[in-house]
Each structure stands twice: as C-alpha cells, then as structure tokens.
C-alpha cells in the first residue's frame, strides 16, 4: 500500500466494471451480427494494442500513468475502427460512442 492506494483501487474498480460491461456488449453485438468473438487469453494477448505493464511493485504515479495510457490506447483503437463500423453498421457505432464516452471520462 502506498499513497492514494484507496483512490487508485476505487478507480481501478470503475475501470474493471467498465471493461466487463463493454466486453459483454461488444461480444453480444458480434454474435448479433452472426460472427464469433474470440476472447481466449492467448488471442487477446497476441492481438492487444496495449503496452505490457511492468512487473513488480509500482508507485502510485506509475500505476496511474499505466491506467491512463491503457485507457487512451483503447480509445485510440475504438476511434481507429469507428469509420469502417459507421459505414457498415450504425447500431454498432452507438455502442462505440458509449465506450468512448465512458473511457474518456475514466482516463
């Protein structure tokens, strides 16, 4: 435990809740479009655009910087696919908008 541990922990709880919610929404949307989402850990680890978090104990500042960087990278990924999705499936863009709004707020 370090300075601001409780605040960081509570913020991480919000980030995890958002990740669970949006992962479920996206997976359900993928299935509604008759595709099969691949959420296996091996696939996720091979295809992620997120930087690996350094091993070991992190300072509060480093932990916050890692969280913000991951949130911003995720937003960049969503923005990167937004145009193609908007062209093909307006309903999915609504989901992407909600993801962006929440992740930007959390960052």
N, C-alpha and C positions, 0 to 999 in steps of 0.2 A: 504494500500500500504506500502511496506517495501523496503528494499534494494534489488536491482536487480529485482524488480517487472516486469519491461518491458521484461527483458531477459527471466524470468521464464514464463511469459504469452506467449511470442512468441514460446518458446519451447513447451508449452502445446498445442498451436495451431497446431504444427507439429505432436505431438503425437495423437491428436484427428483426424487430417486428415488421418494419417496412420491407425488408428483404423477403421475409416469409410471405407476406401478403402479396407483393408484386410477383414473386416467383410463381405462386399459385395462380394468380390472374393470367400471367403470360402462358403458363402451361395449359390452363383451361382454354385460352384463346387459340393456342396452337392446335389443340385437339378439335376445337370447333371448326377449324379450317382443314380438318382431316389429315393433319401431319402428326408426327410422333416426336415429342420433346425427348431429348437425351440428357437427363440430369445425372448420369453416372459421374462419380467423382473423378474418374480418370479422364472423361471427356471434358468436364468443366476445367480441370487443372491444365489440360493441353490447349484449350481454346480461350482461356481468360485473357483479357487485356489488362488485368490488374497486376500491379507490381507485388512481388512477394514481400511479406512483412518480415523484417529482420528477426532472427532468432534471439531469444533471451529476454531479459528484463528491459523494459522500455521506460523512459521518463514520461511524465505526463505530457510534456510538449511534443515528444516524438510520437506518442500514441495518437494524440490529436491530429498531428500532421499526417500520419498514415491514414487515419479515418477520413479526413478531408480529401486527401489525394485519391483514395478509393472511390469516394462519392463523386468527385469531379470526373474521374475516369469513366465511371459508369454513366454519368450524364453525357459525356462526350460520345460514348458508344451508342446511347439511345439517339442522340442527335445525328450520328452517322448513318443510322438506318432509317431515320424519320422520313426522308424524301421518298425513298423507294416504297415504304409502307403506305405513305399518304396517297401515292399514285394508285396502289393496288387495293387498299383496304382501309377506308376511312374509319371504320369502327375500331380498328386496332390503334389508330392514331389517338383516339380518346384515352386509351389505356396508357400509351406512351406519354401523353401530356400529364396525366396524373402521376406517373412515375417521376417525370422531370420536376414537377412542382414540389413533390414531397422530398426528393433527394436534394434539390437545391436548398430547400428550407433546412434540412438536416446538416448540410455542409456549412 
